[in-house]
Structure formats: structure tokens, C-alpha cells
Amino acid sequence: MVVTNKDAPFAGGPDASIPPGRPGKMSRRERKAAKKELRAAAKREKRENRRAAKGRRPPSGRGRTAERDAQDLATGADKDEVVAPLMGWPHTGGGMSANIPNVPEYQATTAQACGLFPFVTSSKPPSVGTPIGRDLLSGEVVCLDPLAWLRAGLITNPGCFVLGQPGTGKSTLVKRMVTGAVSFGTQAIILGDTKPDYTNLIQYLGGQVVRIGRGLDRINPLDAGPLGVSMSHLSEDEREKLRWEVRSRRISLLMALCTLIREDRITNAEEVVLGAAIDLLDERLGSTRQPTVIDVLQVIEEGPERIRSLARAGTRDRYDERVDGLVFTLRLLCTGSLAGVFDGPTTNPIDLEAPGVSVDISRVGAAGDKLLTAAMLCTWSYGFGMVDAAAVLADNGLIRRRSYIGVMDELWRALRGAPGLVEYADSLTRLNRSKGMASVMVTHSLSDLEALATEEDRAKARGFVDRSAITVLAGLPPRELASVNQITPLTGPEQGLVSSWSSPDSWQPGTLHPGRGKYLIKTGAERLGIPVQMTLTGDEFELYDTDQAIRRV
């Protein structure tokens, strides 16, 4: 369809108008008038050629040049006599056309035609960060990087929440973000790879892989890690501040592990006893080695006067009665289903200079959900502690300052372990912006978060999505989108688009899933989402593939 102005000149001559009538069809009278106009135009052209032959001006046909046309237009020479040939000048840029189509005409008011002219489209998608794919509407390249977007002022915090059904490509999107971040100099930290999805990629990028499990690497929950190493390079005042930070992390993680084992919160008295035991071990061990869970258990069972006093137990029997439940909980960490994983020193410390670090806990997952949740909690604490240590060392000029991207995949598995674990995860991730760290949380459904035990935990879990400046939606059913809409507002077309990606519309074998590699990127309530189609290239087909084990059978 072409919208034209009725008063605009017809292409066949400067004074001819498009004749009225039905679009695409001319009456006999109209055809006769058009032929007459064409004959008149031909006579004018012959007259111009005769004038040119007498030396008055160059001919308007083959002898006419683009330079002479531009000169005449610039100087205004013979302005009234410059008439283009019927089919245009044959030289380059002369507008030569073998046929001028007779297009239909449609007339409309400005209010009706404003959607076609001036052909308004949406604003250009972000072009800073890692290329993700092409906009499904405009075809423009879309880039996504929480840290790059924060530096450009596009968002207010570097949090990213990825939500989508299994098999729609959530991990593929995150892997592309990790690959781009590493290429820009950002260190990637995979905080608990449960499948594992990221191990091959981190190895390919030259990073470090830590494999947690019985007979493999260990993580000591009380290990200060790089934070403890950095103390020797600091002044006395800074060393004291960092010592309190290490103490707080040890107590928080130990409380989270005890909560997981007990499936209930520990009491205030037990928290005091844990803190006193850690302080006593810090004085006894000094810088010789890091305390372990076994050391804490032995100190509490020993029950020195200092700890009994803080527990407000005047006699030994009263003290044993007060710490009896805590002792059994700690003993389960050392001898129960978690034995051999968290009851010894760390065997493979994280390398601060590696391009990326992946903590592979897939072997732990086979032993049960409790062990997997414990491994994820320890990994999160150890990873965020590494970022804090690097920031302290960089502030003192001991290492170069870096930015980080932390991936927390299968988030729901850690949060559903026991009541209160959401609070611990929330405290770890709340201040990522001040640490120069972007966090990417990945889960299948908001229903996973709604299944938490208490309303308090559910409210804090919803805060993960609410605090994330970037929400990426893969294929989701309408029921799930209704829950998402309560946190991240979606327009009707956006909901329809995402729901159309949720399931195939055919039972034909080999049919491509409609939502594979398609994502809707939302930032803020007022901005329209960006629909993106990702295309893999080169080695990505193998590095990002999570279905290799199925196809090998």
C-alpha cells in the first residue's frame, strides 16, 4: 500500500497529476488524456535536443552528465528549461527507469495515516555489553551486560533475574553473558554448578574448576579464604575491621548449616555459644591454620569456663542441657550425611587471578538435597568472601581492581532447604553494587519461591526479583506470567509473546521448540521489553549444549 498526496506531480511530467478514479484502473478517457500528455512530453524532449544541437545547452539524453546536472541545479542556470526525460537520465544517479508502475492511491487524514508516516519505530536497543542476539521486531543487535549497563546509566543496580521453563535456553543465555564478561576482563564466578553446566566453558576460557565431593575437593565453611590472607598486608585498624567481618561470616554460615540440618532455626543461646567458640578458636589458632567445624564441636563439648559463663550455665549439667541440641547438630555435620565434605580444611583455594572460577557440586547432588543445599551455601559464602578480599587488597594497591559476575543457578534448591535460608542468601547479595559485582540468579518458576515454608521467606524471595534491575523471561505459561506481572509489570502483547514460547504447537518429531533461544528483556516498569532471538556461533554449539548426555544414548 502506498499513501500519496493527490496534489503531488505525476512521474510522467511536471504538471501531470494522478487522475482520479478507481485505484489501479483507468477509464478510456483517462487513457486518452495520458497518451496525449506523453506525446506532449516527447515533443518537449525533441525540442530540447534541437536546442542542444545548436549549442545552446547539452542534450538531456546520453550526452547529459551528473556533473552538469549538479552544476545547473547549484547555479540555477536555465532553471525553467531543465526537464528530465520521460524515463530519467541514463547516467549514474540520473533516475533511469525502464517502467514506472501504476500504484494504487489511498487517501487518508493525518490522524489516520500517522502510523505510516513518518514511519515511527521503537528506540534502538542497547548496544553496550555482550551481543546477545537480534531484536525480533527491528532486527537490531541487542547487547546485555549488567555491569556495562550500570556504567552507561541504563539501570540502577547490576542484578539480573532469569526465569523460564526447562529447555528454553536459560543457561545458554547466561553462558553467553559469562563469555562476554570474561572477554571484557570481568571475572566470572559460578557459585555452585549443580549439573554441571558451566565447567566445560570455564575450562575453555582458561579458568579454575573446583570439584566438591567425597574424595574430591573440600570447602571449609569456616575458612576465611582470601580475606584471611589479606590481613597480613593491612594496618592494625584495617586488620581489626576485617577480623570482625571474618567472624561475622563464619557465624552466619555455621548458623545456616545448622538450620539446614535441624530444619529449624537455632536459638539465641546457641548462637551466643557458637560465637564464643569461634572467638576462642581464633585466639588459640591465630594465623597457624583455619578453624574447622570439628574444632568448633570439640570446644563446645569441652565447655571451658568462658563459654559456660556466656551461656549462663552455672554448673556442668546445666551447660550440657543447654548445648545438647547444638552438639548433635554439629556432630551431624561431621559424621552424618555431610561427612567428608565440610569437616576438613579447604583443599583447592580459589585463584583470584583466574579469568573465571566454577565450583562444581554435581557430585554432591547425588547424595541428597540437604548435602547439595549445604554445598551451595558454603560456595556462596566462599565466593562472596573472595570478592570482599579482592576489594580490600585492591584498595591497598596490592592487586589490580576487577569486576565480577556471579552466577547463582538453581536458586530454588538452596532456598527451600530450611526456613531462614532466604535471609542468609539475601544478606550475601544485597550490596553487590558496592563490590563491583553483578549477580545473575536463575530459576524455573516463581512458584519455586512461593513454595517456601514461611510467608517471611516468600516475601524475601520475591525481593530477589524486585531488586533485580534486569528481568529476563524465557518461555512461560500464562499462569506463571500472572505471578510475574505482580512484580514486573508486563503489557498484554508482552505476555502473549512470552506465553507463545512456552510449548510447541505440533506433535511432529524434530519440531523446533518455539521458545528455544528467545528471551524478553525487561528493565523497569515503564520501558517496553526487548524480544531477542539468540543465534549460536562456532564453538558455542558444543560449549553451551546441555543435552549432550541425552543425545549420546
C-alpha positions as CSV (number, residue, x, y, z in Angstrom):
1,M,0.0,0.0,0.0
2,V,1.3,3.5,-0.9
3,V,-0.1,6.7,0.6
4,T,0.3,9.6,-1.8
5,N,-0.7,13.3,-1.9
6,K,-3.3,14.0,-4.6
7,D,-1.7,17.3,-5.4
8,A,1.8,15.8,-5.9
9,P,3.1,15.9,-9.6
10,F,2.8,12.7,-11.6
11,A,6.1,10.9,-12.5
12,G,5.3,11.2,-16.2
13,G,5.6,15.0,-16.3
14,P,6.0,18.1,-14.1
15,D,2.4,19.2,-14.4
16,A,0.5,15.9,-14.7
17,S,-1.5,14.8,-11.7
18,I,-2.6,11.3,-10.8
19,P,-6.1,11.0,-12.4
20,P,-9.0,10.3,-10.1
21,G,-10.9,7.1,-10.2
22,R,-10.6,3.5,-9.0
23,P,-7.1,2.5,-7.9
24,G,-5.1,0.6,-10.4
25,K,-7.6,1.1,-13.3
26,M,-8.1,4.0,-15.8
27,S,-11.1,4.8,-18.0
28,R,-10.9,5.2,-21.8
29,R,-11.0,9.0,-21.4
30,E,-8.2,8.9,-18.8
31,R,-6.0,6.7,-21.0
32,K,-6.5,9.1,-23.9
33,A,-5.5,12.1,-21.8
34,A,-2.5,10.2,-20.6
35,K,-1.3,9.4,-24.1
36,K,-1.8,13.0,-25.1
37,E,0.4,14.1,-22.2
38,L,3.1,11.5,-23.1
39,R,3.1,12.8,-26.7
40,A,3.5,16.4,-25.5
41,A,6.4,15.3,-23.2
42,A,8.1,13.7,-26.2
43,K,7.8,16.8,-28.3
44,R,9.3,18.9,-25.5
45,E,12.2,16.5,-25.3
46,K,12.8,16.7,-29.1
47,R,12.7,20.5,-28.8
48,E,15.4,20.4,-26.1
49,N,17.6,18.2,-28.2
50,R,17.3,20.6,-31.2
51,R,18.3,23.5,-28.9
52,A,21.3,21.4,-27.7
53,A,22.4,20.7,-31.2
54,K,22.6,24.4,-31.9
55,G,25.0,24.8,-28.9
56,R,22.5,26.4,-26.6
57,R,22.7,23.6,-23.9
58,P,23.8,19.9,-23.6
59,P,21.2,17.3,-24.7
60,S,19.1,15.8,-21.9
61,G,19.7,12.2,-23.1
62,R,23.0,10.3,-23.3
63,G,25.2,13.4,-23.5
64,R,23.9,14.7,-20.2
65,T,26.3,14.2,-17.2
66,A,25.7,14.0,-13.5
67,E,28.3,16.8,-13.0
68,R,26.4,19.1,-15.4
69,D,23.1,18.4,-13.7
70,A,24.6,19.2,-10.3
71,Q,26.1,22.4,-11.7
72,D,22.8,23.6,-13.2
73,L,20.9,22.9,-10.0
74,A,23.6,24.8,-7.9
75,T,23.7,27.9,-10.2
76,G,20.1,27.9,-11.2
77,A,21.1,28.1,-14.9
78,D,18.1,27.7,-17.3
79,K,16.1,26.6,-14.3
80,D,12.8,26.8,-16.2
81,E,14.0,24.8,-19.1
82,V,15.5,21.8,-17.2
83,V,13.1,19.0,-18.0
84,A,14.0,15.4,-17.2
85,P,13.4,12.8,-19.9
86,L,10.3,10.6,-19.5
87,M,12.2,7.6,-18.2
88,G,15.0,9.6,-16.5
89,W,18.6,10.3,-17.5
90,P,20.6,7.2,-18.3
91,H,23.8,8.1,-16.4
92,T,24.5,7.0,-12.8
93,G,22.2,8.8,-10.4
94,G,20.0,10.0,-13.2
95,G,17.0,8.1,-12.1
96,M,16.7,5.9,-15.2
97,S,13.7,3.5,-15.0
98,A,12.5,1.0,-17.6
99,N,9.0,1.1,-16.3
100,I,7.0,3.4,-14.0
101,P,4.4,1.3,-12.2
102,N,0.9,2.5,-11.8
103,V,0.5,2.1,-8.0
104,P,-2.9,2.3,-6.2
105,E,-3.7,5.5,-4.4
106,Y,-5.2,5.7,-0.9
107,Q,-6.3,9.0,0.7
108,A,-6.5,9.4,4.5
109,T,-6.4,12.1,7.1
110,T,-3.3,12.9,9.1
111,A,-4.8,11.3,12.2
112,Q,-5.3,8.1,10.3
113,A,-2.0,7.9,8.3
114,C,0.3,8.9,11.2
115,G,1.1,5.3,11.8
116,L,2.7,5.1,8.3
117,F,4.3,8.5,8.1
118,P,6.9,9.3,9.4
119,F,7.2,5.5,10.0
120,V,7.9,5.8,13.7
121,T,9.6,2.7,15.3
122,S,10.8,1.9,18.8
123,S,14.1,3.3,20.1
124,K,17.3,1.5,19.3
125,P,18.1,-1.4,21.7
126,P,21.2,-1.1,24.0
127,S,24.5,-1.5,22.1
128,V,26.8,-1.7,25.2
129,G,27.9,-5.0,26.6
130,T,27.9,-8.6,25.2
131,P,25.9,-9.2,22.0
132,I,23.0,-11.4,22.8
133,G,21.1,-11.6,19.6
134,R,18.8,-9.6,17.3
135,D,15.7,-7.8,18.2
136,L,12.7,-9.8,16.9
137,L,10.9,-6.6,15.8
138,S,13.6,-4.4,14.3
139,G,16.4,-6.8,13.6
140,E,18.9,-4.6,15.5
141,V,21.7,-6.2,17.5
142,V,20.9,-6.3,21.3
143,C,23.6,-6.3,23.9
144,L,23.3,-7.3,27.6
145,D,25.8,-6.9,30.4
146,P,24.6,-5.7,33.9
147,L,27.9,-4.0,34.7
148,A,28.1,-2.3,31.3
149,W,24.5,-1.1,31.6
150,L,25.1,0.2,35.1
151,R,28.2,2.2,33.9
152,A,26.1,3.6,31.0
153,G,23.3,4.7,33.3
154,L,20.7,2.3,31.8
155,I,20.0,0.6,35.2
156,T,20.4,1.4,38.9
157,N,21.9,-2.0,40.1
158,P,23.7,-4.9,38.4
159,G,21.2,-7.6,39.5
160,C,19.8,-9.9,36.8
161,F,17.0,-12.5,37.3
162,V,16.5,-15.1,34.6
163,L,13.2,-17.0,34.6
164,G,12.0,-19.7,32.2
165,Q,10.8,-23.2,31.7
166,P,13.4,-26.0,31.4
167,G,14.8,-26.4,28.0
168,T,14.1,-22.9,26.8
169,G,17.8,-21.8,26.9
170,K,18.3,-20.0,30.3
171,S,21.7,-21.5,30.8
172,T,22.7,-20.7,27.2
173,L,21.9,-17.0,27.8
174,V,23.9,-16.9,31.0
175,K,26.8,-18.7,29.3
176,R,26.9,-16.1,26.6
177,M,26.9,-13.4,29.2
178,V,29.7,-15.1,31.1
179,T,31.8,-15.5,27.9
180,G,31.3,-11.8,27.0
181,A,32.1,-10.7,30.6
182,V,35.4,-12.7,30.6
183,S,36.4,-11.2,27.3
184,F,35.9,-7.7,28.8
185,G,38.1,-8.5,31.8
186,T,35.4,-9.4,34.3
187,Q,36.0,-12.5,36.5
188,A,33.1,-15.0,36.3
189,I,32.3,-16.9,39.5
190,I,29.9,-19.8,39.1
191,L,28.6,-20.2,42.7
192,G,27.6,-23.8,42.7
193,D,27.3,-25.6,39.4
194,T,24.8,-28.4,40.1
195,K,24.6,-30.2,36.8
196,P,27.4,-29.2,35.8
197,D,26.6,-26.7,33.0
198,Y,29.5,-24.3,33.2
199,T,32.5,-26.5,33.9
200,N,33.4,-27.0,30.2
201,L,33.0,-23.3,29.4
202,I,35.2,-22.2,32.3
203,Q,37.9,-24.7,31.4
204,Y,37.7,-23.5,27.7
205,L,38.2,-19.9,28.9
206,G,41.3,-20.8,30.9
207,G,39.6,-20.6,34.3
208,Q,39.7,-22.7,37.5
209,V,37.3,-25.6,38.3
210,V,36.9,-26.7,41.9
211,R,35.1,-30.1,42.2
212,I,33.4,-30.6,45.6
213,G,32.5,-34.1,46.8
214,R,33.7,-37.0,48.8
215,G,37.2,-38.0,47.6
216,L,37.4,-34.7,45.7
217,D,38.0,-31.1,46.8
218,R,36.7,-29.8,50.1
219,I,35.5,-26.4,51.2
220,N,35.9,-25.5,54.9
221,P,32.8,-23.4,55.9
222,L,34.9,-21.5,58.4
223,D,37.8,-20.8,56.1
224,A,38.4,-17.1,55.8
225,G,40.0,-17.7,52.4
226,P,41.5,-14.7,50.7
227,L,40.1,-12.5,53.5
228,G,42.4,-14.2,56.0
229,V,45.4,-14.0,53.6
230,S,44.9,-10.3,53.1
231,M,45.1,-9.4,56.8
232,S,48.9,-9.6,56.8
233,H,49.1,-6.7,54.3
234,L,46.9,-4.3,56.2
235,S,47.4,-1.8,59.0
236,E,46.3,-2.6,62.6
237,D,43.0,-0.7,62.3
238,E,42.1,-2.3,59.0
239,R,43.1,-5.7,60.2
240,E,40.7,-5.4,63.2
241,K,37.8,-4.4,61.0
242,L,38.5,-7.3,58.7
243,R,38.7,-9.7,61.6
244,W,35.2,-8.8,62.7
245,E,34.0,-9.3,59.1
246,V,35.5,-12.7,59.0
247,R,34.0,-13.6,62.4
248,S,30.5,-12.5,61.2
249,R,30.8,-14.6,58.0
250,R,31.8,-17.7,60.0
251,I,29.0,-17.4,62.4
252,S,26.4,-16.7,59.7
253,L,27.4,-19.7,57.6
254,L,27.6,-22.0,60.6
255,M,24.1,-20.9,61.6
256,A,22.8,-21.5,58.1
257,L,24.3,-25.0,58.0
258,C,22.9,-25.8,61.5
259,T,19.5,-24.5,60.3
260,L,19.7,-26.8,57.3
261,I,20.5,-29.9,59.4
262,R,17.9,-29.2,62.0
263,E,15.3,-27.9,59.5
264,D,14.5,-25.2,62.0
265,R,16.2,-22.0,63.3
266,I,18.8,-22.2,66.1
267,T,18.1,-20.4,69.4
268,N,19.6,-17.2,70.6
269,A,21.6,-19.1,73.3
270,E,23.0,-21.5,70.8
271,E,24.1,-18.5,68.6
272,V,25.9,-17.0,71.5
273,V,27.7,-20.3,72.2
274,L,28.7,-20.6,68.5
275,G,30.2,-17.1,68.6
276,A,32.1,-17.7,71.8
277,A,33.6,-20.9,70.4
278,I,34.7,-19.2,67.2
279,D,36.3,-16.4,69.2
280,L,38.2,-18.9,71.4
281,L,39.4,-20.8,68.4
282,D,40.6,-17.6,66.7
283,E,42.7,-16.8,69.8
284,R,44.1,-20.4,70.1
285,L,45.0,-21.0,66.5
286,G,46.0,-17.4,65.5
287,S,47.4,-17.5,62.0
288,T,48.7,-21.1,62.1
289,R,45.6,-22.6,60.4
290,Q,41.9,-22.0,59.8
291,P,39.4,-23.5,62.3
292,T,37.0,-26.2,61.2
293,V,33.6,-27.5,62.2
294,I,35.3,-30.3,64.1
295,D,37.3,-27.7,66.1
296,V,34.0,-25.9,67.0
297,L,32.4,-29.1,68.1
298,Q,35.3,-30.1,70.3
299,V,35.4,-26.7,72.0
300,I,31.7,-26.7,72.8
301,E,31.9,-30.3,74.1
302,E,34.9,-29.3,76.2
303,G,32.9,-26.4,77.7
304,P,35.5,-24.1,79.1
305,E,34.6,-21.6,81.8
306,R,34.5,-18.7,79.4
307,I,31.8,-20.4,77.2
308,R,29.8,-21.6,80.2
309,S,29.7,-18.1,81.5
310,L,28.3,-16.7,78.3
311,A,25.8,-19.5,78.1
312,R,24.6,-18.5,81.7
313,A,25.1,-22.1,82.9
314,G,26.5,-22.2,86.5
315,T,27.0,-26.0,86.5
316,R,28.3,-28.5,84.0
317,D,24.9,-30.3,83.9
318,R,23.1,-27.1,83.2
319,Y,25.6,-26.3,80.4
320,D,25.2,-29.8,78.9
321,E,21.5,-29.4,78.9
322,R,21.7,-26.0,77.1
323,V,24.1,-27.1,74.3
324,D,22.8,-30.7,73.9
325,G,20.8,-29.9,70.7
326,L,23.6,-27.8,69.2
327,V,26.2,-30.6,69.8
328,F,24.1,-33.1,68.0
329,T,23.5,-30.7,65.1
330,L,27.3,-30.1,64.7
331,R,28.0,-33.8,65.0
332,L,25.7,-34.5,62.1
333,L,27.8,-32.0,60.0
334,C,30.9,-34.1,60.8
335,T,29.6,-37.7,60.9
336,G,26.2,-37.7,59.2
337,S,25.3,-37.4,55.5
338,L,27.5,-34.4,55.1
339,A,30.6,-36.1,56.5
340,G,33.7,-35.9,54.3
341,V,32.8,-32.7,52.6
342,F,32.7,-29.8,55.1
343,D,34.6,-31.2,58.1
344,G,38.1,-30.5,56.9
345,P,40.4,-27.8,55.6
346,T,39.9,-26.3,52.1
347,T,42.0,-28.3,49.6
348,N,41.7,-26.1,46.5
349,P,41.6,-22.4,47.3
350,I,40.1,-20.1,44.7
351,D,42.5,-18.3,42.4
352,L,41.9,-14.5,42.5
353,E,43.7,-14.0,39.1
354,A,41.8,-16.7,37.2
355,P,39.6,-15.5,34.3
356,G,36.7,-17.5,35.8
357,V,36.0,-19.9,38.6
358,S,33.4,-22.7,38.6
359,V,32.6,-24.6,41.8
360,D,31.3,-28.0,40.6
361,I,29.0,-29.5,43.2
362,S,27.3,-32.0,40.8
363,R,28.8,-35.0,42.7
364,V,27.3,-33.7,45.9
365,G,23.8,-33.6,44.5
366,A,23.7,-37.4,44.2
367,A,23.9,-37.6,48.0
368,G,20.6,-35.8,48.6
369,D,19.1,-32.3,48.7
370,K,20.5,-31.4,52.1
371,L,24.1,-32.0,51.1
372,L,23.5,-30.1,47.9
373,T,22.0,-27.1,49.7
374,A,24.8,-27.1,52.2
375,A,27.3,-27.1,49.3
376,M,25.6,-24.2,47.7
377,L,25.5,-22.2,50.9
378,C,29.2,-22.8,51.5
379,T,30.0,-21.9,47.9
380,W,28.1,-18.7,48.1
381,S,29.8,-17.7,51.3
382,Y,33.3,-18.6,50.0
383,G,32.7,-16.8,46.6
384,F,31.4,-13.6,48.1
385,G,34.2,-13.7,50.7
386,M,36.7,-13.9,47.8
387,V,35.2,-10.8,46.2
388,D,35.4,-8.9,49.5
389,A,39.0,-9.9,50.0
390,A,39.9,-8.8,46.4
391,A,38.3,-5.4,47.1
392,V,40.3,-4.9,50.3
393,L,43.6,-5.9,48.5
394,A,42.8,-3.6,45.6
395,D,42.1,-0.7,48.0
396,N,45.6,-1.1,49.3
397,G,47.2,-1.3,45.9
398,L,48.2,-5.0,46.3
399,I,46.3,-6.4,43.3
400,R,44.5,-4.8,40.4
401,R,40.9,-3.9,40.7
402,R,38.5,-6.1,38.9
403,S,34.7,-6.5,38.4
404,Y,32.9,-9.8,38.9
405,I,29.8,-11.6,37.6
406,G,28.4,-14.2,40.0
407,V,26.0,-16.9,38.7
408,M,23.6,-18.5,41.2
409,D,21.9,-21.2,39.1
410,E,19.2,-23.5,40.5
411,L,18.5,-20.8,43.1
412,W,15.3,-22.5,44.4
413,R,17.2,-25.6,45.5
414,A,19.2,-23.7,48.1
415,L,16.3,-21.6,49.4
416,R,13.9,-24.5,50.0
417,G,16.4,-26.4,52.2
418,A,15.0,-25.0,55.5
419,P,13.3,-21.9,56.9
420,G,15.5,-18.9,57.3
421,L,18.0,-19.7,54.5
422,V,16.5,-17.0,52.3
423,E,17.6,-14.4,54.8
424,Y,21.2,-15.6,54.6
425,A,21.2,-15.5,50.8
426,D,19.6,-12.0,50.9
427,S,22.4,-10.7,53.2
428,L,25.0,-12.0,50.8
429,T,23.7,-10.4,47.6
430,R,22.2,-7.1,48.8
431,L,25.3,-5.0,48.5
432,N,26.8,-6.3,45.2
433,R,26.8,-2.9,43.6
434,S,29.3,-1.5,46.1
435,K,31.5,-4.6,45.5
436,G,31.6,-4.2,41.7
437,M,29.9,-7.5,41.3
438,A,26.9,-8.4,39.1
439,S,24.7,-11.2,40.3
440,V,22.7,-13.5,37.9
441,M,20.0,-15.6,39.6
442,V,18.4,-18.4,37.6
443,T,15.3,-20.4,38.4
444,H,12.4,-22.2,36.6
445,S,9.4,-20.6,38.1
446,L,8.3,-18.1,40.7
447,S,6.2,-21.0,42.1
448,D,9.5,-22.4,43.3
449,L,9.9,-19.4,45.5
450,E,6.3,-19.4,46.6
451,A,6.7,-23.0,47.9
452,L,8.9,-21.7,50.8
453,A,7.8,-22.6,54.3
454,T,7.0,-19.2,55.8
455,E,5.4,-16.0,54.4
456,E,8.5,-14.1,55.6
457,D,10.8,-16.3,53.4
458,R,8.4,-15.9,50.5
459,A,8.4,-12.1,50.8
460,K,12.2,-12.0,50.9
461,A,12.4,-14.4,47.9
462,R,10.1,-12.1,45.9
463,G,12.5,-9.3,46.8
464,F,15.2,-11.1,44.7
465,V,13.2,-10.4,41.6
466,D,12.0,-7.0,42.7
467,R,15.6,-5.8,43.4
468,S,17.0,-7.1,40.1
469,A,17.1,-4.2,37.6
470,I,17.1,-6.7,34.7
471,T,14.5,-9.5,34.4
472,V,14.9,-11.9,31.5
473,L,11.9,-14.1,30.7
474,A,12.1,-17.2,28.5
475,G,9.1,-19.3,27.6
476,L,6.5,-19.3,30.4
477,P,2.8,-20.3,30.6
478,P,0.1,-17.7,31.2
479,R,-0.4,-18.8,34.8
480,E,3.2,-18.1,35.6
481,L,3.1,-14.8,33.8
482,A,0.3,-13.6,36.0
483,S,2.6,-14.1,39.0
484,V,5.5,-12.3,37.2
485,N,3.2,-9.4,36.3
486,Q,2.6,-8.7,40.0
487,I,6.3,-8.0,40.4
488,T,7.5,-6.9,36.9
489,P,4.6,-5.3,35.0
490,L,4.0,-6.7,31.5
491,T,1.8,-5.4,28.7
492,G,-0.7,-7.7,27.1
493,P,1.3,-8.2,23.9
494,E,4.4,-9.0,26.0
495,Q,2.5,-11.7,28.0
496,G,1.2,-13.1,24.7
497,L,4.6,-13.2,23.2
498,V,6.3,-15.0,26.1
499,S,3.4,-17.5,26.5
500,S,3.7,-18.3,22.8
501,W,7.2,-19.5,23.5
502,S,6.2,-21.9,26.3
503,S,5.3,-25.1,24.3
504,P,5.4,-26.4,20.7
505,D,2.2,-26.3,18.6
506,S,2.8,-29.6,16.9
507,W,3.4,-33.2,17.7
508,Q,5.7,-33.7,14.8
509,P,9.0,-35.2,15.8
510,G,12.0,-33.0,15.3
511,T,9.9,-29.8,15.5
512,L,12.0,-26.9,16.9
513,H,10.7,-25.6,20.3
514,P,9.2,-22.2,19.6
515,G,10.9,-20.7,22.7
516,R,14.4,-22.1,22.3
517,G,16.8,-19.1,22.3
518,K,14.1,-16.4,22.6
519,Y,14.0,-14.0,25.5
520,L,12.2,-10.9,26.7
521,I,14.5,-8.4,28.5
522,K,12.6,-6.2,30.9
523,T,14.2,-3.2,32.7
524,G,11.8,-1.1,34.8
525,A,8.1,-0.8,34.8
526,E,7.9,2.0,32.1
527,R,10.2,0.5,29.4
528,L,8.8,-1.9,26.9
529,G,10.6,-5.2,26.9
530,I,13.1,-6.2,24.2
531,P,12.3,-9.5,22.5
532,V,15.6,-11.2,21.4
533,Q,16.5,-14.2,19.3
534,M,19.9,-15.7,20.1
535,T,22.0,-17.4,17.4
536,L,24.9,-19.5,18.4
537,T,28.2,-19.5,16.6
538,G,31.3,-21.6,16.3
539,D,32.3,-23.5,19.5
540,E,29.2,-22.3,21.3
541,F,27.1,-25.1,19.9
542,E,29.2,-27.6,21.9
543,L,30.1,-25.5,24.9
544,Y,26.5,-24.3,25.6
545,D,24.8,-27.6,24.9
546,T,23.1,-29.1,28.0
547,D,21.6,-32.1,26.2
548,Q,24.7,-33.9,25.1
549,A,24.2,-36.8,27.6
550,I,20.7,-37.5,26.1
551,R,21.9,-37.5,22.5
552,R,24.8,-39.8,23.2
553,V,22.5,-42.7,24.2
